[in-house]
Amino acid sequence: MEEAYLRMEQSNQKIRSEYETLRQKFDGLTERLRKEKESTKDPKPASASTRAVSRSEVESRIVREVLEAETALEPLEEVEAQPPMSPRQSRSGAEGVVRRGQPGTELVPLPDDSQPLSPPPSAGATTRSRMDRIGAGAEGTGGRTSPDQQPAIGARGTDRRMLPQAATAAGDTAQKHAAGVRFGEGLEFNSDDGEFSLQFHNLTQVEYRGFPPPNQGYLQSQFYIPRQRWYFSGDLTKNIGFYTDINRGYNSLDILDAFLTLRFSDRLRLRMGRMKTPYLYEYFSIAEGDLIAPERSLFAGNLSLNRQIGAMLLGDLFDNRMTYAVGAFNGPRRSFQGFNSAKDLIGYFNTRPFLNSDELKAFKYLNLGGSFDVGYEDNYPPQPIFFQTANDQTTNNTQSLSPTFLALNKNAIELGPRMQWAAHAVWFYKSFFLMAEYGGVRQGYGTINGSSSTPVNFDGYMIHASYFLTGEELTRRVNVVKPRRDFNFDVFKGGAFSPGAIELQARWSTLDIGNNIFTAGFADPNLWSNHASIVDVGANWYLNFYTRVFLDWQHAIFGGPVAMAPGKYASATDLFWLRFQVFF
């Protein structure tokens, strides 16, 4: 048995020496393999394709040779390793024992050496630990230490004296890819070959809402955290993407988005899971962290189709001059499940007809398009229940933080066909931005235990403009603003003044609801109004790419007095908004 073990050790030593030489000089890899095979009386010469063999193939071939060398020996139950063990060997209690069992579970001990081992450029035969990837020691935070100064788990992860045998050779485990870490628009982990990535983003919004005068009922001036979100996204190869968003808003912690994307090409991608539905430019093409005003317009804030579970095809056509998205979804707004078997068909398109025009360069980033929704609903509770001026849809009563101009009765449900349509025009020109969008809805409502459906019409529009006083220029509102000069905090210590980016913005928005929302018994006309208009005027201060301050005054006008509290009514409200945001 000792003789068999010695032969195995000699074979392992030979393979290890070969492996280290091949790792250092990859260009001579195949020639050395050919010589190794010739030394074992393999008469077949190396071909050109062999000389072009990939690093992962070579590593797999080396492991197979380990298997061939070991399987030539008689089965051993358990053999003590040769003493004494070095400090590197003693880090794992099982490393000094050779265990032979079923293929795919064996580990080959490699001889100790006096120098720390470095990984090959492609970590196909090694494992990088989670600690190493996220920065065990300081390497993951900027490479401030050398590989020799890494933790005892090894310079790049587990001890490389233990190689997975048959599992690696047979392809039973995923190939390991060397990866790097960087911080840009978020925290990013990217494999060196560009196939795999993981990104982490954070959105934190903290705000103060002031409602003058005090004591006007439900509305209360106070501090809020409207959004705390953690985003996890990335690629499992370049063709498969994933996206998960955890959100804590005014209500409970929940999964906001969770979807997978299959990328067949730029023209065609398939997205499946819970995601933004493609209705309204303002909702689908502008994320919450990129809003110009603190919240969306009246129509979008109340009647966007929000996030739903479904499947959607999307892509870019005609040299990026047209974007489309169309999908089937469960139907209820802001939902995880549907309440009937019917599905909504929702579609969106956006064109930039003058993107490549030399004659109309001023309209290069003019966007024109529209969106639609067709479905049948049977939803309780309806969504939304409360129609408000300064908040996204919610099933909970948030009357203390946003003026409410209409609330549905407790016995109202969404019942019957629903059709929604919209058209938009959005123009980016140097430091100027202009967005106009119109939306309409015809939606059936009914009552609990009732079978009849009454269609109610909604329509609204918004016009929103902004301008950068500091000269920043945009072509879209997606991770948009990098100030030309970041705000210099050293100005308080006598340093040079640098303003950051300053954007002025103003918006007019309206929403009208058919009068039969009252006559059919779905809402109380003594408490609510079926019309609202708001004007927002404010400024955005971008201290740097990640940090932003919103200042906004919102004046809301209702079609008649609405209930602010029992016995208190108002035909208009004012909101003074101060919001701080960090988004990376």
TORMIKOL-698161 format. One line per 5 residues: their letters; for each residue x negated, y, z of C-alpha. Coordinates in Angstrom, 1 decimal, padded with zeros to 4 digits, m for minus. Each point is the difference from the previous one (the first is absolute). Layout:
a> X:Y:Z  ...
This chain:
meeay> 000.0:000.0:000.0  m002.9:002.3:000.8  m001.5:m000.7:m003.4  003.3:000.8:m001.7  000.3:003.2:002.0
lrmeq> m003.6:001.0:m001.0  000.8:m000.6:m003.7  003.1:002.2:000.3  m002.0:002.7:001.7  m002.7:m000.1:m002.7
snqki> 002.7:000.2:m002.6  001.6:002.9:001.7  m003.3:001.8:000.4  m000.7:m000.4:m003.8  003.5:001.4:m000.8
rseye> m000.4:002.8:002.4  m003.3:001.0:m001.5  001.6:m000.1:m003.4  003.0:002.1:001.1  m002.2:002.8:001.6
tlrqk> m002.1:000.2:m003.2  003.0:000.2:m002.2  001.6:002.7:002.1  m003.1:002.2:m000.3  m000.4:m000.3:m003.7
fdglt> 003.3:m000.6:m001.7  m001.4:000.5:m003.5  m002.0:m003.2:000.4  002.8:m001.9:001.6  000.8:m002.5:m002.8
erlrk> m003.6:m000.7:m000.8  m000.7:m001.1:003.5  003.2:m002.1:000.0  m001.2:m001.7:m003.2  m003.4:m000.8:001.6
ekest> 001.7:m001.3:003.1  002.1:m002.3:m002.2  m003.0:m001.1:m002.0  m001.8:m000.9:003.3  002.8:m002.4:000.7
kdpkp> m000.4:m001.5:m003.6  002.9:001.9:m001.6  m001.0:000.1:m003.7  002.7:002.4:m001.1  m001.5:003.5:m000.8
asast> 001.6:003.2:001.1  002.3:001.6:m002.6  000.6:003.7:m000.6  003.3:m000.3:001.8  m001.8:m001.5:003.0
ravsr> m002.5:002.9:000.1  003.0:002.4:000.1  001.6:m001.9:002.9  001.6:002.3:002.6  m001.2:000.3:003.6
seves> 003.1:m001.7:001.4  m000.6:m003.0:m002.3  m003.6:m000.3:001.1  001.0:000.1:003.6  002.7:m002.7:m000.5
rivre> m002.6:m002.1:m001.9  m002.4:000.3:003.0  002.7:m001.1:002.4  000.8:m003.0:m002.3  m003.6:m001.0:000.1
vleae> 000.1:000.1:003.8  003.0:m002.4:m000.2  m001.8:m002.3:m002.4  m003.0:m000.2:002.3  002.0:m000.6:003.1
talep> 002.5:m002.5:m001.5  m002.9:m002.2:m001.1  m000.6:m000.7:003.7  001.8:m002.5:002.1  002.9:001.4:002.0
leeve> m001.2:001.3:003.4  002.4:000.4:002.9  m002.1:002.7:001.8  m003.6:000.9:000.0  m001.9:002.3:002.3
aqppm> m001.8:002.8:m001.7  m003.8:000.2:000.3  m001.0:001.9:003.2  m000.8:002.6:000.8  002.7:002.3:m001.3
sprqs> m000.9:003.6:m000.8  001.9:002.9:001.5  001.9:000.3:m003.3  001.0:m003.6:000.2  001.2:000.2:003.6
rsgae> 002.6:002.7:m000.7  002.6:m002.6:m001.0  000.4:m003.0:002.3  000.9:m002.3:m002.9  m002.8:001.0:m002.4
gvvrr> m002.5:m002.5:001.5  002.2:m002.9:m000.9  000.5:m001.6:m003.4  003.6:m001.3:m000.3  001.0:m002.3:m002.9
gqpgt> 003.6:m000.5:m000.6  002.6:000.6:m002.8  m001.1:002.0:m003.1  000.9:003.7:000.4  m000.7:000.1:003.7
elvpl> m003.8:m000.5:000.0  m002.6:002.6:000.9  m003.6:m000.3:m001.1  m002.6:001.4:002.4  m002.7:002.0:m001.7
pddsq> m003.5:000.2:001.4  m000.8:003.0:002.2  m002.5:002.6:m001.2  m001.8:002.8:001.7  001.5:002.8:m002.1
plspp> 003.6:001.3:000.1  002.0:m001.1:m003.0  001.6:002.4:m002.4  003.1:m000.8:m002.0  m000.1:m000.4:m003.8
psaga> 001.5:003.0:m002.0  003.2:m002.0:m000.3  000.9:m001.6:003.2  001.4:m003.0:m001.7  m001.6:m002.5:002.4
ttrsr> 000.2:002.1:003.1  002.7:001.5:002.2  000.2:003.6:001.2  001.6:000.3:003.3  002.8:002.5:000.7
mdrig> m002.3:001.8:002.4  m002.6:000.5:m002.6  002.5:001.3:m002.6  001.5:002.6:002.4  m003.4:001.0:001.4
agaeg> m001.5:m002.3:002.6  m002.8:002.1:001.3  m000.2:003.1:m002.1  m000.5:m001.4:m003.5  003.7:000.2:m001.0
tggrt> 000.1:003.7:001.0  m002.8:001.2:m002.3  m002.9:m002.5:000.1  m001.8:001.6:002.9  m001.6:m003.3:001.0
spdqq> m001.9:m002.6:m002.0  001.2:m003.6:m000.5  m002.4:m001.2:002.7  001.7:002.1:002.6  003.5:m001.5:m000.5
paiga> 001.7:m002.0:002.7  m001.0:m003.6:000.8  002.5:m001.4:m002.5  m002.5:000.6:m002.7  m000.9:002.8:m002.4
rgtdr> 003.1:m000.4:m002.0  002.3:m002.3:002.0  m000.1:m003.6:001.0  m003.3:m001.9:000.3  m001.0:m001.0:m003.6
rmlpq> m001.6:m003.2:001.2  003.5:m001.5:m000.1  001.5:m000.2:m003.5  003.5:m001.4:m000.8  m000.6:m003.1:m002.1
aataa> 002.6:m001.7:m002.0  002.6:002.8:000.5  m002.3:002.5:m001.7  m001.1:m002.4:m002.7  003.5:m001.1:m000.8
gdtaq> 001.4:003.6:000.0  002.3:m000.7:002.9  m000.7:003.3:001.7  000.1:003.5:m001.3  m003.2:001.4:m001.5
khaag> m001.7:002.5:002.3  m000.6:003.5:m001.4  m002.5:002.5:001.3  001.8:003.2:001.0  m000.7:003.6:001.0
vrfge> 001.8:002.6:002.1  000.5:003.6:m000.8  002.3:002.9:001.1  001.6:002.1:m002.8  003.7:000.5:m000.2
glefn> 000.2:m002.6:002.7  m002.0:m002.8:001.6  m000.9:m002.4:m002.8  m001.6:m003.5:m000.1  m001.0:m001.0:m003.6
sddge> m001.7:m003.1:m001.3  m003.1:000.7:m002.0  001.5:m001.6:m003.2  003.1:002.3:000.2  002.4:m002.9:000.3
fslqf> 001.2:000.4:003.6  000.8:003.1:002.1  001.7:000.9:003.2  001.0:003.6:000.8  001.3:001.5:003.2
hnltq> 001.8:003.4:000.1  001.5:001.9:002.8  002.8:002.6:m000.1  000.6:002.0:003.2  002.5:002.8:000.2
veyrg> 000.6:002.1:003.1  002.4:002.9:m000.1  002.0:002.6:001.9  003.5:000.9:m001.1  001.5:003.2:001.3
fpppn> 003.7:000.7:m000.3  001.0:003.6:000.9  002.0:001.0:001.9  m000.3:m002.5:003.0  002.9:m002.0:001.3
qgylq> 001.8:m000.4:m003.3  001.1:m003.5:000.7  m001.6:m003.2:m001.2  m003.0:001.7:m001.6  m002.9:000.2:002.4
sqfyi> m003.3:001.8:m000.5  m002.7:m002.6:000.8  m003.1:m001.9:m001.2  000.3:m003.1:m002.1  m002.0:m002.7:m001.8
prqrw> 001.9:m000.4:m003.2  m002.4:m002.5:m001.5  m002.8:m002.2:001.2  m001.0:m002.5:m002.7  m002.7:m002.5:m000.6
yfsgd> m000.6:m001.2:m003.5  m001.8:m003.2:m001.0  m000.5:m000.5:m003.7  m002.4:m001.6:m002.3  m000.8:m002.6:m002.7
ltkni> m000.2:m003.7:000.0  m001.9:000.0:m003.3  000.5:002.9:m002.4  003.3:m001.5:m001.1  001.8:m000.5:003.3
gfytd> 000.6:002.9:002.4  001.7:000.3:003.4  001.5:002.9:002.0  001.3:000.1:003.6  001.1:003.1:001.8
inrgy> 000.9:000.0:003.7  002.0:003.0:001.1  001.1:001.5:003.3  002.4:003.0:m000.5  002.8:001.4:002.1
nsldi> 001.1:m003.6:000.6  m001.7:m003.3:000.5  m003.3:m001.4:m001.4  000.7:m001.9:m003.2  m001.3:m001.2:m003.3
ldafl> 000.6:002.7:m002.6  m001.5:m001.5:m003.1  m001.2:m003.6:m000.6  m000.6:m001.0:m003.6  m002.3:m001.9:m002.4
tlrfs> m000.9:001.2:m003.5  m001.0:m002.2:m003.0  m002.0:002.1:m002.5  000.2:m001.4:m003.5  m001.2:003.3:m001.5
drlrl> 000.4:003.7:000.5  003.1:m000.3:m002.2  001.6:m002.7:002.1  000.0:m000.7:003.8  002.4:m002.0:002.1
rmgrm> 000.7:001.1:003.5  001.9:m002.2:002.5  001.0:000.8:003.6  001.3:003.0:001.9  m001.0:003.2:m001.7
ktpyl> 001.1:003.4:m001.2  002.8:m000.3:m002.5  m000.6:001.9:m003.3  002.7:002.6:000.3  m000.8:003.8:000.1
yeyfs> m003.3:001.5:m000.9  m000.2:001.8:003.3  000.4:m003.3:001.9  m001.8:m002.5:m002.3  m003.0:002.1:m001.1
iaegd> m000.7:002.0:003.1  m001.0:m001.8:003.3  001.0:001.3:003.4  m003.6:001.0:000.7  m000.1:002.1:m003.1
liape> 003.3:001.9:000.4  m000.1:003.8:m000.6  002.7:000.9:002.5  000.0:m002.0:003.3  003.0:m002.1:m001.3
rslfa> 001.7:m000.8:m003.2  002.8:002.0:m001.7  003.7:m000.4:001.0  000.9:m002.5:m002.8  m003.2:m002.1:000.3
gnlsl> 000.0:000.0:003.8  003.6:m001.3:000.1  000.6:m002.0:m003.2  m003.3:m001.4:m001.2  000.2:m003.8:m000.1
nrqig> m002.9:m000.2:002.3  m001.8:m003.3:000.7  001.5:m003.3:m000.8  m001.1:m003.6:m000.7  m000.1:m001.0:m003.6
amllg> m002.1:m000.5:m003.1  m001.2:002.7:m002.4  m001.9:000.3:m003.2  m002.0:003.2:m000.6  m002.8:001.3:m002.1
dlfdn> m001.5:002.8:m002.1  000.5:000.2:m003.8  m001.3:002.1:m002.9  m003.3:001.0:001.5  001.6:000.9:003.4
rmtya> 002.5:002.4:m001.6  002.9:m002.1:001.3  000.5:m001.8:003.3  002.9:m002.4:000.6  001.4:m002.1:002.8
vgafn> 003.1:m002.3:000.0  001.0:m002.6:002.5  002.8:m002.0:001.8  000.5:000.8:003.7  002.4:m001.0:002.8
gprrs> 001.9:003.3:m000.1  000.4:001.5:003.4  m002.1:003.0:000.6  m002.9:m000.4:002.5  000.7:m003.7:000.3
fqgfn> m001.7:m003.3:000.6  003.0:m002.1:m001.3  003.1:000.3:m002.1  003.5:m000.7:001.2  001.3:m001.5:m003.2
sakdl> m001.4:m002.0:m002.9  000.1:003.0:m002.4  m003.3:001.7:m000.8  m000.7:003.5:m001.1  m001.8:000.8:m003.2
igyfn> m002.2:003.1:000.6  m002.2:001.6:m002.7  m002.3:003.0:m000.4  m002.0:001.5:m002.8  m002.3:003.0:m000.2
trpfl> m001.7:001.5:m003.1  m002.8:002.5:m000.5  000.6:000.8:m003.7  m002.7:002.6:m000.3  m002.7:m001.8:001.9
nsdel> m002.3:m000.2:m003.0  001.1:003.1:m001.8  m002.6:002.6:m001.0  002.6:002.6:m000.9  002.1:m000.1:003.2
kafky> m002.7:m000.4:002.6  002.0:002.0:002.6  002.6:m002.8:m000.1  m002.5:m002.8:000.2  001.4:m001.1:003.4
lnlgg> 003.6:000.7:m000.7  002.0:m003.1:001.2  003.5:m000.8:m001.4  002.1:m003.0:000.9  002.9:m001.5:001.9
sfdvg> 001.2:m002.9:002.1  003.1:m002.1:000.6  001.7:m002.6:002.2  002.9:m002.4:m000.7  001.4:m002.4:002.6
yedny> 002.8:m001.2:002.1  000.0:000.6:003.8  001.7:m001.5:003.0  m002.1:001.4:002.8  000.6:000.7:003.7
ppqpi> m001.2:002.1:001.5  m000.1:002.4:m003.0  m003.3:001.8:m000.7  m000.2:002.7:000.9  002.5:000.5:002.7
ffqta> m001.2:003.6:000.8  m000.7:002.5:m002.8  m002.7:002.4:001.2  m002.1:002.8:m001.2  m003.5:m000.8:001.5
ndqtt> m000.3:m003.8:000.3  m000.2:m003.1:m002.1  002.9:m002.5:000.1  000.5:m001.7:003.3  002.7:m002.2:001.5
nntqs> m000.6:001.6:003.4  001.4:003.3:001.2  m002.9:002.5:m000.3  002.2:003.1:000.5  m002.5:001.4:002.6
lsptf> m002.7:000.4:m002.7  001.8:000.9:m003.2  003.2:001.9:m000.8  002.8:m002.4:m000.9  002.7:001.3:m002.4
lalnk> 002.0:m003.3:m000.5  000.3:m003.3:001.9  002.1:m002.9:m001.3  002.7:m001.5:002.2  m000.9:m003.2:001.9
naiel> 002.3:m002.1:m002.1  m001.4:001.1:m003.4  m002.0:m002.4:m002.2  m001.6:000.1:m003.4  002.3:m002.1:m002.2
gprmq> 000.2:m000.2:m003.8  m002.1:001.0:m003.0  m002.8:002.5:000.4  m001.7:002.0:m002.8  m002.7:002.5:000.5
waaha> m001.9:002.1:m002.6  m002.6:002.7:000.0  m002.2:002.2:m002.3  m003.2:001.9:000.9  m002.4:002.5:m001.4
vwfyk> m003.4:000.4:001.8  m002.7:002.3:m001.1  m003.6:000.3:001.2  m001.9:003.0:m001.4  m003.3:000.8:001.7
sfflm> 000.8:001.1:003.5  003.8:000.2:m000.6  002.5:m002.7:000.5  003.8:m000.1:m000.9  002.4:m002.8:000.5
aeygg> 003.7:m000.1:m000.9  002.2:m003.1:000.4  003.7:m000.7:m000.3  001.8:m003.1:001.4  003.5:m001.3:m000.1
vrqgy> 001.8:m002.9:001.7  003.4:m001.8:m000.3  000.3:m002.4:002.9  002.9:m002.0:001.3  001.0:000.2:003.7
gting> 002.5:m002.0:001.9  000.9:m000.8:003.6  m000.7:m003.0:002.2  002.5:m002.9:m000.7  001.2:001.9:m003.0
ssstp> m000.2:m001.2:m003.6  000.5:003.3:m002.0  m002.9:002.1:m001.2  000.1:003.7:m000.6  m002.7:001.6:m002.1
vnfdg> m001.7:003.1:001.4  m002.1:002.3:m002.1  m003.3:001.7:001.2  m002.2:002.3:m001.9  m002.9:002.3:000.9
ymiha> m003.1:001.6:m001.3  m003.2:001.6:001.2  m002.6:002.5:m001.3  m003.4:000.0:001.7  m003.0:002.1:m000.8
syflt> m003.5:000.4:001.6  m003.2:001.9:m000.7  m003.5:m000.4:001.4  m001.4:003.4:001.0  m003.5:m001.6:000.3
geelt> m000.1:m001.2:m003.6  000.4:m003.8:000.3  001.5:m001.6:m003.1  002.1:m003.1:m000.1  001.3:m002.5:m002.6
rrvnv> 002.2:m002.1:002.4  001.0:m000.2:003.6  m001.8:m003.2:001.1  m002.8:000.4:002.6  000.0:003.3:m001.6
vkprr> m002.0:002.8:001.7  m003.7:000.2:000.4  m000.7:003.6:001.0  m002.6:001.7:m002.1  m001.6:001.0:003.3
dfnfd> 000.9:m001.8:003.2  000.9:002.1:003.1  m003.2:000.7:001.9  000.6:m000.5:003.7  m003.4:001.6:000.7
vfkgg> 001.6:003.4:m000.7  000.9:000.1:003.6  m003.7:m000.3:000.8  m001.0:002.8:m002.4  m000.3:m002.1:m003.1
afspg> 001.2:000.9:m003.5  003.8:000.1:m000.6  001.5:m002.6:m002.3  003.8:m000.1:m000.2  000.8:m003.5:m001.2
aielq> 002.9:m000.2:m002.5  003.1:002.2:000.4  003.2:m000.8:m001.9  003.2:002.1:000.1  003.3:m001.9:m000.7
arwst> 003.7:000.7:m000.4  003.0:m002.2:m000.7  003.7:000.3:m000.6  002.1:m003.2:000.4  003.7:m000.8:m000.1
ldign> 002.3:m003.0:000.6  003.8:m000.2:m000.8  002.3:m002.9:000.9  003.4:m000.6:m001.4  002.9:001.2:002.1
nifta> 001.5:m003.5:000.1  m002.6:m000.9:002.6  002.5:001.7:002.3  003.3:m000.7:m001.7  m000.8:m003.8:m000.1
gfadp> m000.7:000.0:003.7  m003.8:m000.7:m000.1  m001.0:003.2:001.9  001.7:002.6:002.2  000.6:003.4:m001.8
nlwsn> 000.4:001.7:003.4  m003.6:m000.8:001.0  m001.9:000.0:m003.2  m000.7:001.6:m003.4  m000.4:m001.7:m003.4
hasiv> m002.5:002.7:m001.2  m003.4:001.1:001.1  m002.8:002.1:m001.4  m003.5:000.6:001.4  m002.8:002.4:m000.7
dvgan> m003.6:m000.9:001.1  m002.8:002.6:000.1  m003.4:m000.8:001.3  m003.7:m000.6:m000.3  m002.3:m003.0:000.1
wylnf> m003.5:000.3:001.4  m002.3:m002.8:m001.0  m003.1:000.1:002.3  m001.6:m002.8:m002.0  001.0:m003.0:m002.1
ytrvf> 001.5:m001.8:003.1  001.5:002.7:002.2  002.9:002.3:m000.7  002.3:002.4:001.8  003.6:000.8:m001.2
ldwqh> 001.7:003.2:000.8  003.6:000.2:m001.1  003.2:001.9:000.6  003.2:m001.8:m001.1  003.3:001.8:m000.2
aifgg> 003.0:m002.2:m000.5  003.5:001.2:m001.1  003.1:m002.2:000.2  003.3:000.1:m001.9  001.8:000.6:003.3
pvama> m000.6:m000.2:003.8  m001.5:m003.3:001.1  m000.1:m001.5:003.5  m003.2:000.8:001.9  001.5:m001.5:003.2
pgkya> 003.5:m000.5:001.5  001.6:003.4:m000.4  m003.1:001.6:m001.7  000.0:000.7:m003.8  m002.4:001.7:m002.4
satdl> 000.1:000.9:m003.7  m003.8:000.4:m000.3  m003.1:m001.1:001.9  m003.7:001.0:000.1  m002.9:m002.3:000.5
fwlrf> m003.6:001.2:000.6  m002.4:m002.9:m000.7  m003.6:m000.5:001.0  m001.5:m003.3:m001.0  m003.5:m001.4:000.3
qvff> m001.0:m002.9:m002.2  m003.0:m002.3:m000.4  000.0:m002.3:m003.0  m002.9:m002.1:m001.1
